[in-house]
């Protein structure tokens, strides 16, 4: 009997990149104030990655579509990813105009090293850890609450709202803007990224949008300082 061997999902290759980034900055920040940031995001990423794999392995019969988040990306997904990034950027700009935020409506972790260190750290680890944790929570709740309108709405809204509150609080602490505006901006951005995830069925799309957003903010700051 011939067996069809499935190709390795894109996100597994991405995780190899994340491992290298994690090892690099874990070593580089030893004894520095940024060490806590690095350790925190490594833990979030590891727990989330293990959880996502566990969901794939032990998904109940008939619920496989819930954990269909590891499809490989194709050029056909590019328009949705670009649209998602543009909508996130427009959301951040719009809410900044409503309030008094200085640079960004969403908190961007910094290692206080070189700008390219912040770039790699955010693209490789921060975006991956946060989106993996968010998607894990959404999918776990969907498995638990079942396929009902109320269950679907709650399973999406709660993890994104929790993520938005954390981002809103950190942005408020750093930039001193109106916290409810920052929370609303982060919540809408989370919904946008989840929509792109549903359209592409690839968690990589969330990594790309989140990482690209953070990268644009970091590059903008670097250009201002140069």
N, C-alpha and C positions, 0 to 999 in steps of 0.2 A: 504494500500500500504506500502510495506517495503522500508525503506530508508537506503542506505549504508552510514554509518558514517565514514568519513576519519580520520585516525589517525593523531595526532598532529605532524607536521613536526619537524624534529630534530632541525632545527635552532630556533624554538620557545623556546625549552628547553635551547638551548645555550644562548638565550637572557636573560633568568632568571639568568644564571651565570654572564652574562655581567652586569646586574643591580646590583648584589651583589658586584662585583668588583668595579663598578663605585661608589657606595655608600661608600665602604670601603676607597678608595683612595681620594674621595672628602673630606671625614671627616679627613683622616690622613694628608692631605697636606694643611689644612687650615692655611693661613698665611705664608706658605713656598713658595720659588720660584717655586717649581714644581706645585703649584696650577693652574697656567695658562695652563700647559700641560694637566692636568686632565680635566679641564673645556672645553678646546678646543676639545679634543677627545670625551667627553661626548656629546657635541653639534653635532659634526659630526655624531656620531653614532645614536643619536635620530632622527635627520633630515633624515638620510639615511634609517633607519628602518621604519619610518612612510612612506617615499616615496616608499619603496619596497612593503609594505602592500597595499598602495594606487594603485600601478600598478597592483597588483593581483586582487584587487576588481573592478577596472574600466577598465580592458583591453577590447579593442574593440572586437567584435565578429570576429572570424577567425584569431586572432593574439595571441591566448593563448600560442602557443609554444614559443613566444618571452620571456614570463615571467615564463618559466618553470625552475625555479632556486631553488625550495624548496623541491626537491625530497629527501627522506631519504637515507642516505649512507648505503652501505652494504659492506661485505667483498670483494665482486667482484670489488669494486672501489679502493681497497687498492693499487693495482699495479700502477694505474694511479696517485694516490696521492704521493706514494713513488717516482715514476719516476719524477713527477713534482718538488718535493722537491730536488731531486738529480740534476736536470737540473738547478734549480735556484742557488743551491750551486756552481755548476760547472761554471755557468755564472759569479757569483760574483768573484770566484777565478781567472778565466781567465782574467777578466778585471782588477783585482788587479795586476796581473802579467804584464799587458801591461802598467800600470801606476805606481804611487808611493804611492798608497793608503796604509794606515797602517793596518787596520783590516777588514773593510767591505766596499763593494761597495754601500751599501744602508744604509741610516741613521737609527739608532735605538734610539728612544726616551728613555731618562733616567730620573728617578725621583730623582736621587742622594741620594737614601736611601740604603737599603740593596739590594744585588743582587737578592734575591728572590722576592723583591718588583718589581723590573724591570721586572722579569720573568712573574709574574702574571699580571702586568699592560700591558705588550706587548701582551701576549697571550689572555687575557680576553677583553681588550679594544682597544688597538692600531690596532692590526690586524683586529679585527671585524669592527671597524669604517672605516678604510681605504678601506678594501675590499667591505664593504657595499656601501660606497660612489661611488667607482669605478663601481661596478656592476649596481647601480642605474643609473648612468650617461650613461653607455653603453646601458642599456635596454630602457631608456627614449628616447635616440637618435634613436635606432632601431625602436621604435614605431612611432617616428616622421618622419623619413626619408624613411621608407618603405622597402620592401624586394627587394632591387636592389643590384648588386655587389658593386656599389659606396657607397650606403647607409650603407651597412654592414661594409665595410672597414673603412669608416669615423667614424661610431659609435663606433667601437672598438678602432681604433688608437688614436682618440682625447682624450678621458678620460685617457687612459693609458699613452699617451705622457705628459699630464698635470701632472699626478701623478709622472711620471719619472723626469720631470723638477724640481718639488718640492723636491723630494728625492735627485736628483743630486746636487741641490743647497745646501741643508742642509749638505750633506756628504762633499761637497767642503769646506763649512764653518768650519766644525768640523775637517776633516782630511787633508785638504789642497791639495787634489789630483786634477788631471785634470778633470774638471767638465764634459766635453763631454763624457768621458769614463764612468763616474758614471751615467749620464743620459741614455746612451746606455744600460748599465747593468740593470738599473731599468726598462727600456722599454721592453727589452727582457724578463725579469722576469715577468713583467705584462702580456705579451703575453702568456707565459707558463702557468700562473695561469688561464688565460681565457680559454685556450685550455682544461685544466683539468675541468673547470666549464662546458664547452660544453659537455665533455665526460660523466661527472657524473650527470649533471643537478642538482647539489647541491652546493649552496653557501658555505656550510660547508667545502667543499674541499679547497676553497680559504682561509678560516679562518685557517684551519689546516696547510696548506703549509706556509702561511705568518707567523703565530704564531710560527711554528716549526723553521723557518729560524731565526727569531729574538731570539728565545730561545737558539738556538745553539751558536749564537754570544755572548749572555749574559753569558752563561755557560763557553764559552771559555775564556772570559775576567776574570770571577771569578776564574777560575783555574790558570790563569797567576798570579793573585794577591795573591793567597793563598800560 
